[in-house]
Amino acid sequence: MNLDQPRARLRLDTALDGLAATFRGMTARPDERNCECHWGSAEELALLKTPDVELDRDLLRRTWQASDWGDSPAVMRRILPQFAAALCNGLVDDFDITEAGRAIARGQWHQGPADGAAAVQEFLHAWWAHTLTDPDPAVPAHLVFAVCAEATATLTPWLNTWEAIRHTVADGHLAEAVAQWEYDLRDRLPWTCWGDEDEEDAMYAELTTWLVCHAPARLRAHGASDELLDHIRLLGLADADRWNDPHWNDCTY
């Protein structure tokens, strides 16, 4: 897949428009409630029950971060178009964005109408493809990858896209991701996984296997250091072999 940033930008804009059209008029349930002391005021809650009114950034943040709604899917349908735009435009800080994938998953899109599920999937795919083709994305690729993985409980489509986009820009994002991940990747996913232990283990195995198979050549072509390449090599070894490897103590694990 060749680099085509204008087309990727157009796809993302179209996906955001699709979210806005699909979820236009959505509201939280009339009987939805939350703690005024910890979440916000009755006036703010009333905004969630009013369709198509833009929320200020702080109210949007408190709404998507709250996990104790009576009907989380309805709340997420209400805020998703604005939330998605905020994510793409870098208006959610790097600390908070680590929870964004789980928030999207709370929408339970696969259990709702097909058009809603399709709109959410297209948004995530468009955002990821655009990120990989943008030399300076608003959100670093390793964070977008984690959001997409947590939102869908799978790595496969996101790794497939990374494999398909063969360009120095995507390779640069891969090098940055590995540099960010290398310490945590010794024994777990390099982000907080909200799935169960078996799900996390399976995702960890898939990510490390993909990196061992696909990353070295691309990182080498991008000018990655021998040390970073050696870290990837060690991921392919069983624990005992890794610990006994003469280069194990050279790693900053």
N, C-alpha and C positions, 0 to 999 in steps of 0.2 A: 504494500500500500504506500503510495507516494505521499509526500507532504503537500497538503493543500489547505493552508491556513484560512484563506478567505471562505472556502467552502465549509470548513469546520466551524467557523464563526457564524456563517449563515445557518447551518444546521442547529447550532446552539440557540440562536435567536428564535428560530422557528419552533424549537422544542419548548422554550420559555413561553412563547405565544400560545402554544398548544396547551400548556398547563393552565394558563390564564383562562383560555376558552373552556377547557374541560371542567374546571373547578369554579367557574364564575357562579356567583349566587350562593355558594356554600356557607353554612354557618355551624357553630357549635349547637348542641341540643339546647332547647329552651330551658331545661332544668339543670344544665351544666353548672357546676360550682367549683370553687377552690378557696383556699384559706386566704382571707384578706390580710392576715398578718405576714404570711410567707410568700404569697404569690402576687396579689395586687387588689385593687379596689373593685367595688361593685360597678363603678363606671367603666373601668377597663374590661371587666368581664362582659359587660353589655356590648362592647365593641366586637367581641368574638361572636356574638349572636346577631350582629348586623353585617350583612353581606358586602363584600367588595370595598370596605373602608380600610385604607392603609394604616397599619400600626406603626408607632414609633419604634426605633431600633431596640430600646430597652424592653418594651412590652413584647415585641416579637421574640426576643431572646428568652424572656421568662416563660413565654408560652410554649416554645418548642422544647425547652429544657425540662419542663415539668412532666413527670411521668405518672402523675396520680389523677389524671382526668377520668371522669366517669366513662366518657366515650372518646378515647384518644384518636381513633380514626376520623371521627367527625371534626375534632379540633385541627388535626393535621390537614384535612381537606380544606378547611377554612383558611389556613395560613400558608399552604404549600407554595402557591405561585410567588408570593412575596419572599418566603424563606429561600426558595430555589434561586431567585434573582440575587438575594443577599449573599448566598454562598458563592455564586459565580463571580460576583463583583468584589469579592474579598472583604465583605463587610462583617463577616464573622471571624473573630480573631482565632489564631492558631490553637490556642488552648481550648476554646469552646468547640472548635470544629471537630475535635476528636470524638465528641458525643453526637455529632450531627447524623451520622449514618444510622445510629440506633433510633434517633428521633424519627427519621424517615421510615424506618422499619415499623415503628408503632402505628403507621397509617394502615398496615395490613392490606396493602394494595392488591395482593394476589387473591384476597377473599372478596374484593369489591367488584364493581362493574368493570367489564373488560376494557372500556375506553379509558378509565382512570388508570388502571394498571399499565396499559400501553403507553400512556402519556408520561408516567413516572419512569418507566424503563427507557423511553426515548430520551428523556431529559438526562438521566444518568449516563447513558451511552454518548450522547452529544457532548456533555460536559467533559467526560473523560477524553474523547477524541480531540476536542478543542485544546484541552490542557496539554496533551502530548505533542501538538503541533505548534504551540505557542512558546517562543523562546523565553518569555517572561510572564508566565501566567499569574493571575491575581492570587491564586492559591497554589502552593507547591504540589507537584505531581504526587509525591508520596502521601500527602494528606488527602488529596482527591481520591487516590486509590483506596485508602483506608475507609473513606466515607462510602464509596461505591460497594466495597466488600461487605461492610457492616449493614448497609441498607438492603442488600440482597442475599446475605449469608452465603456468598460464593465468591471465589477468586477467578474462576475459569474464564468468563467472558472478558474480564478486565485484563488478564494476562494475555489472552488471545489477541486483543487489540494492540497491546504493547508489542507483541511479537510481530503483528502484521505491519505496523508503522515503522518502516525501516528508514531512518533519517538521523542525522547528527543531533537534531533537536530532541527527538525521543530518546536517543542514546544518552544525551546529556542529562535528561531527567532521570534515566535509569542510574547513572553514576551518582547523582545527587541522592537518590533514594537509598541506594546501597550504603553510601556514606552515613546517611542518617540512621539507617537500620542496623548497621553491622554489630553493634554491641548487643542489642536485645535479641538479635537473630540467633544467638548461640543456643537458645533453648526454648524460645517462645515467639509468638507473633510480636512484631515491633509496634503494636498499638493495642489498646484495650479492646479485647474481644468480648462481646456480650452473649455469645453462644455458650453452650455447655462444653465440658472438657473435651469430649470426643470430637465435637465440631471444630474446636480450636486446634486440636491436634491434627485433624485432617487438613485444615487450611494451612497450618504451619508446614506440614509435609509437602503440600502442593507448591507453596511459595518457594521453599528451599530447593526442591527438585527443579522447578522452573529456572531459578537463578543459576544453579549449577550447570544446567543444560544450555541455557540461552544467553546468560549475561556475559561470560568471559570474553567472547569474541567482540561483542559490542563495546564492552568497557575498554578492552585493549585498543580497539580502533579509536576510541575517544580519548586515549592517553591516560587511562587510570593507572595508578601506582601499582607496583608489584605487590605491595603490602595489601592493598584492597583486593587484588585478584587472588591473593593467597587466602584471604578470608573467605572468599566464595568457594575456593577449592576445599577448604576445611569443612564447609557445610555439607559436602557430599560424603564425608567419612562418618562411619559409626562412632559413637561416643568414645569408646576405648581407643580406637585408632586415632581419633582427633586429639585426645589428650596425650597420646604417645608420640604424636607427630613432632619432629624437631622444630617446626615453626610455630607450634602452639604458644609457646611463651613469648613469641614476638608479637602476638595479637593483643590488641587493647581491649580484650573481652572482660 
